[in-house]
Amino acid sequence: MVSYALEKDFMIKTIPDLIDDIKYYWKRTKDVPLSWMETIGSKMSVYAWNKRWRNREEGTGYAKKPSSEIFEPKSTEDDCQ
């Protein structure tokens, strides 16, 4: 009678079910560090965007080139003359 109760509660998994369980737990295990990376990466992106574009005086995204770096085409001279 006791052995019958033990056999009734014990369930044998098939190999495909075991493979599915392993895949599920592997995905769940990988998800934790990936979600941390996603959260940290998102915060870094927002910080960098705000640092660059927050306002025209302090942000680096609005920096203007000095006048010496502005492209000015040179006059064309004929070498044949």
N, C-alpha and C positions, 0 to 999 in steps of 0.2 A: 503494500500500500504506500509506503513512504517513497519507494522508487518511482511509483506511478506519478506522484505529486511532483517530484523533481523533473521527470521527463516532460510533464505537461508545461511547466514554467520555462523550461530550457528550449530555445528556438535555434535551429541551425540555419546559418546564412549560406546562401549560395555564393559561388565565386563572383558572378556579375554584381550581386548586391554588395559584396565586400569591396569590390573595385570601386563601385559608386560611392560607398561610404568613405573610402580612402581619398578619392577625388574631392569629395565635399569637405572633409576635414583639412585637406591640403589647401584648398581655396580659402577656407576660413582662417587658416594660419597665416597665409600670405596677405590677407586683407588688412590685418592690423598694422604692420609696418608701412604698407602702401598708403593707408589712410593718414598715418602720421606724416609721411613725405608729402602727400597732397596738401595737408593743412599747412605745414611749414612752408612749402613752395608757394602756396597762395599768399600767405602773409608776407613773404619776401617780395613777391611781385607787386603787391599793393604798396609796400614800403618804398620800393624803388620808383614806382610810378608817381607816388606822391612827392618823393624827393625831387624828381625831375621836373614835374609839371605843376607844382603847387601854386606858384605865382611867378610873375614876370621878373621880379627883382632878384629873388633868391634861387629860383629853379634853373637847372642847367639846360633844360630842353629849349629854352627861349634864347640861349646865348647867341649873340651876333658875332660874325667874323670881323676882325679889325679891318680897317679900310685898306691896309696893305695886301690883304689876302683876297680882295675882290678881284675877279678876273676882268682884265681890260685887254682887249685885242690890240696887238701891235700893228703898226702901219705896215702895209706890204710894200716892199721895195724890190725893184727889178734888179737882179744880179747881172743882167746882160748889158746894162748901160755902163 
